[in-house]
Amino acid sequence: MTTVLSEAVPPTATTAETVRRRPISRELIALAVLLIATAGAYLWNLNASGWANSFYAAAAQAGSVSWKAFFFGSSDAANSITVDKTPAALWPMALSIRLFGLSSWSVLVPQVLIGVGSVALLWATVRRTYGAAAGLLAGLVLAVTPVAALMFRFDNPDALLVLLMLAACWAMTRALTASPAAQLRWLALCGLFVGFGFLAKQLQVLLVVPALALTYLVAGRARPLRRVAQLFAAAAGLVVGAGWWIAVAMLWPVGSRPYFGGSQHNSILELTMGYNGLGRLNGQETGSVGGGGGGGALKAGQTGAWGDPGIDRLFQPAQGGQIAWLLPAALILLVVGLIAYGQAPRVDPRRAGLVLWGGWLVVTGLTFSFMKGIFHQYYTVALAPAVAALTGIGATLLWQHRDRLWARIAAAVTLAATAATAWMLLSRTSDFVPWLRWVVLVAGILATVALLMPLPRPLATVTAATAVAVALAGPVAYTADTLNTGHGGAIPSAGPMVPGGFGFPRGGKLPPGMAEWAEQMGFGPGGPGAPGQHGNRPGAPGAPGNQHDGKRGPGGFGGPFGGGTPSDQVVALLDRDGASYTWVAATTGSDNAAGYQLATRLPVMPIGGFNGSDPSPTLEQFQQYVAAGKIHYYVVSGGMFGTPGGLELPPGMPEGFGRGGDPNSPSAQISTWVKEHFCEQTVDGVTLYDLTQPK
C-alpha cells in the first residue's frame, strides 16, 4: 500500500526530492543577490573614471570604426601602430562602442560584465567540487578584493585575462571528472581558453599553466603515460586559441598592416618574448620606460621604480592594499586542506582542486615577487581568483570540522594572521577610516579566542560570522573607496594612496630633486604615495589645456602615464577639415595621441607608440606622409607621459623613465625636423605645427 501511494501521490513538501531542492533554491537566491550586488557596486560612479586608461580607450575607438584596427588592436583607425599588447581585450569595448557610440560607459561597462562573469564562473567552479557555501564565499571574496573591484571597472587587459584564466580552470575541473570519451574535449577547451588568454595579455596567461598541468598529472583518471599524452590535447587547444591570430598577423603583408607597438623590429614574436615576455622577468625590456632599475636588471640591494623584488613584495605599500589582505589566510588554508585530504584517493577532486588553486597562487605570487622588470600593482588581480577560491574552500572545510581540535586551532591561526595583516595594512593610512584598524584588532582577538572553544552551533555561527567580518572589513573599506573614486592613467591603484605607493621606494621618501617635480605633477607635497595624495586620479595635470569637454563626453584624466583632454579651442582647430586627412595630427606617444583622438574622433598618429621609443614611423616615412598631405598637424607632446611640455625629468628618476630621451630616436628626429621646417602656432597653451604650411 505504501509503495502504491508513493507512486500515485504527487510530490509534497515532505518528499525527499523537495527537501533536496530547498538548499538549491536558497543557493540560487544567494547567488543572484551576490551577482546583482556585484554588478550594482561596479556600475556605481562608473563614469567618474572617464576614459580610465585613454591609451586603450582610444584603441577601442579606433577598432569601432575600422575592422583592420579592430583585428590588430591599432592605436588609431588609420593603422599606423598597434597597442603594445595582443588585441582581444579591446574587442568587447570596440563592439560596445559600435553598438552604443563612444562614451565612458560604452568603454567600461564591458569590463563590469567581465567582472560579474568572473565572480559567477568562480562560484560555479568551486561549487562543483566543494559545495554551495564554498562557492558563494569564494565569489564574495573575489568581488570585494580591492584590485579586482578596480580592474573590473577599468579598460586595461587584465579583466579579460582573469576571466579566461578562470575559464581554463573550470574546464580542467570538468576534465578531471569527465568520462574517458569527454576528457580530451574538456582538455582541448582548457587549452583553448589559455590560448585566448594569450590574445588578451600574451605570456602572463601562462602563469596558470603549471598548475593546470600538475593538477591533471596528479589527479587525472587515466594511466600516467596516457595522462601525459592527453595533455597534448590541451597544448593543441592553446596553439589553436592563440595561433590563428598570430599566423594571420605574421602572414599579413607588412606594408598593409600597422607596426607592432612595443617591438623594435615590427615583430609580434619579439614583442611576445621580449618587451612582454622575458624582459618583464629580467628587467631588460628594450624600448620600455625602464624595468626595476630603469631599463636594466636590478643589482643586489637596488631599489627599483616599480618596488623591491623579494619575497615580501606583495606586502609592500604599493601592492599590499591591493591583494595582501587574505594572502596569509589562503596559504595557511592551502596547507591545512592538503593535510586534511592527504589520505584521499589520488583522483580525489577536492585535493585536485587545492593543487589547482594553490599552484596558481604560488607560481603567480613568486613570479610577481621576484620579477625584475616593469611591475605594476594592478597586475596582482591575477592572484585574486586563487586567493578567493582557497579562502572559500578552506573556511568551509574548517567549519565542517569545527568539532575537532585541529580545525579550531587552524581557524584561530588563520584569523589571527588575517587580523594582523589587516592591522598592518590599515595602519599605513592613518587618515583613512582610522577607527577601523582598532575594530579589526579587538574583534579579531575576541573571535580568535572564541574559535578555539567547542561552542554550541548558535554561538559558533556568531563567531564564524564575526571572523568573516574581521577578514573582509579591510578589503571592503578599500573597495568602497575604490568605487567612490575616479581612476585614470596607465597605473591605477585601488583604495587610498599610501606612503611608498606607486611603486616608488618604500617610506614615501623621494630622491633629491623629485619633490618639486611631484608637486608640479599634481601629487602635492611629498610626491607619489604621500599620505592623502591620489596620483593618477582626477585633478592631476595632463597635457597642456587639459580640460573636461562636456560636449564630447567624459574625458580621461592626466597625470603620469595618462593623457589629458584638449580644450575646445584645440579640438575646433583639429576638427577643421580634419576628415580630409589620413591623420588629423601626429604627436609623440600613444597616451598623448589618445586624448586628441578621443576628443576629435579622428585618427591621431602616436609617433613611437606608447613610450615614444618605438621606431615607427621613421623620419623618412614621416616625411613621405607629410609630402603626400596625409598629416595635418604635429602637436608638441608633454615632456613625460602627459606632463606639461618642457618639464624635465627630476634627479633620481631612473634613466630611461621618460620618453624620447634618446636624441637619435626617430621620434626625436621627427620633432627636430618639424620644428626646423614648419610654422609654429600656440592654441590655449598647446604648440602645434601645420604640416601643410612650411616655413
C-alpha positions, 0 to 999 in steps of 0.5 A, a space after each residue: 500500500 505504501 509503495 502504491 501511494 508513493 507512486 500515485 501521490 504527487 510530490 509534497 513538501 515532505 518528499 525527499 526530492 523537495 527537501 533536496 531542492 530547498 538548499 538549491 533554491 536558497 543557493 540560487 537566491 544567494 547567488 543572484 543577490 551576490 551577482 546583482 550586488 556585484 554588478 550594482 557596486 561596479 556600475 556605481 560612479 562608473 563614469 567618474 573614471 572617464 576614459 580610465 586608461 585613454 591609451 586603450 580607450 582610444 584603441 577601442 575607438 579606433 577598432 569601432 570604426 575600422 575592422 583592420 584596427 579592430 583585428 590588430 588592436 591599432 592605436 588609431 583607425 588609420 593603422 599606423 601602430 598597434 597597442 603594445 599588447 595582443 588585441 582581444 581585450 579591446 574587442 568587447 569595448 570596440 563592439 560596445 562602442 559600435 553598438 552604443 557610440 563612444 562614451 565612458 560607459 560604452 568603454 567600461 561597462 564591458 569590463 563590469 560584465 567581465 567582472 560579474 562573469 568572473 565572480 559567477 564562473 568562480 562560484 560555479 567552479 568551486 561549487 562543483 567540487 566543494 559545495 554551495 557555501 564554498 562557492 558563494 564565499 569564494 565569489 564574495 571574496 573575489 568581488 570585494 578584493 580591492 584590485 579586482 573591484 578596480 580592474 573590473 571597472 577599468 579598460 586595461 587587459 587584465 579583466 579579460 585575462 582573469 576571466 579566461 584564466 578562470 575559464 581554463 580552470 573550470 574546464 580542467 575541473 570538468 576534465 578531471 571528472 569527465 568520462 574517458 570519451 569527454 576528457 580530451 574535449 574538456 582538455 582541448 577547451 582548457 587549452 583553448 581558453 589559455 590560448 585566448 588568454 594569450 590574445 588578451 595579455 600574451 605570456 602572463 596567461 601562462 602563469 596558470 599553466 603549471 598548475 593546470 598541468 600538475 593538477 591533471 598529472 596528479 589527479 587525472 583518471 587515466 594511466 600516467 603515460 596516457 595522462 601525459 599524452 592527453 595533455 597534448 590535447 590541451 597544448 593543441 587547444 592553446 596553439 589553436 586559441 592563440 595561433 590563428 591570430 598570430 599566423 594571420 598577423 605574421 602572414 599579413 603583408 607588412 606594408 598593409 598592416 600597422 607596426 607592432 607597438 612595443 617591438 623594435 623590429 615590427 615583430 609580434 614574436 619579439 614583442 611576445 618574448 621580449 618587451 612582454 615576455 622575458 624582459 618583464 622577468 629580467 628587467 631588460 625590456 628594450 624600448 620600455 620606460 625602464 624595468 626595476 632599475 630603469 631599463 636594466 636588471 636590478 643589482 643586489 640591494 637596488 631599489 627599483 621604480 616599480 618596488 623591491 623584488 623579494 619575497 615580501 613584495 606583495 606586502 609592500 605599500 604599493 601592492 599590499 592594499 591591493 591583494 595582501 589582505 587574505 594572502 596569509 589566510 589562503 596559504 595557511 588554508 592551502 596547507 591545512 586542506 592538503 593535510 586534511 585530504 592527504 589520505 584521499 584517493 589520488 583522483 580525489 577532486 577536492 585535493 585536485 582542486 587545492 593543487 589547482 588553486 594553490 599552484 596558481 597562487 604560488 607560481 603567480 605570487 613568486 613570479 610577481 615577487 621576484 620579477 625584475 622588470 616593469 611591475 605594476 600593482 594592478 597586475 596582482 588581480 591575477 592572484 585574486 581568483 586563487 586567493 578567493 577560491 582557497 579562502 572559500 574552500 578552506 573556511 568551509 572545510 574548517 567549519 565542517 570540522 569545527 568539532 575537532 581540535 585541529 580545525 579550531 586551532 587552524 581557524 584561530 591561526 588563520 584569523 589571527 594572521 588575517 587580523 594582523 595583516 589587516 592591522 598592518 595594512 590599515 595602519 599605513 593610512 592613518 587618515 583613512 577610516 582610522 577607527 577601523 584598524 582598532 575594530 579589526 584588532 579587538 574583534 579579531 582577538 575576541 573571535 580568535 579566542 572564541 574559535 578555539 572553544 567547542 561552542 554550541 552551533 548558535 554561538 559558533 555561527 556568531 563567531 564564524 560570522 564575526 571572523 568573516 567580518 574581521 577578514 573582509 572589513 579591510 578589503 571592503 573599506 578599500 573597495 568602497 573607496 575604490 568605487 567612490 573614486 575616479 581612476 585614470 592613467 596607465 597605473 591605477 591603484 585601488 583604495 587610498 594612496 599610501 606612503 611608498 605607493 606607486 611603486 616608488 621606494 618604500 617610506 614615501 621618501 623621494 630622491 633629491 630633486 623629485 619633490 618639486 617635480 611631484 608637486 608640479 605633477 599634481 601629487 602635492 607635497 611629498 610626491 607619489 604615495 604621500 599620505 592623502 595624495 591620489 596620483 593618477 586620479 582626477 585633478 592631476 595635470 595632463 597635457 597642456 589645456 587639459 580640460 573636461 569637454 562636456 560636449 564630447 563626453 567624459 574625458 580621461 584624466 592626466 597625470 603620469 602615464 595618462 593623457 589629458 583632454 584638449 580644450 575646445 579651442 584645440 579640438 575646433 582647430 583639429 576638427 577643421 577639415 580634419 576628415 580630409 586627412 589620413 591623420 588629423 595630427 601626429 604627436 609623440 606617444 600613444 597616451 598623448 595621441 589618445 586624448 586628441 583622438 578621443 576628443 576629435 574622433 579622428 585618427 591621431 598618429 602616436 609617433 613611437 607608440 606608447 613610450 615614444 621609443 618605438 621606431 615607427 614611423 621613421 623620419 623618412 616615412 614621416 616625411 613621405 606622409 607629410 609630402 603626400 598631405 596625409 598629416 595635418 598637424 604635429 602637436 608638441 607632446 608633454 615632456 613625460 607621459 602627459 606632463 606639461 611640455 618642457 618639464 624635465 625629468 627630476 634627479 633620481 628618476 631612473 634613466 630611461 623613465 621618460 620618453 624620447 630621451 634618446 636624441 637619435 630616436 626617430 621620434 626625436 628626429 621627427 620633432 627636430 625636423 618639424 620644428 626646423 621646417 614648419 610654422 609654429 602656432 600656440 592654441 590655449 597653451 598647446 604648440 602645434 605645427 601645420 604640416 601643410 604650411 612650411 616655413 
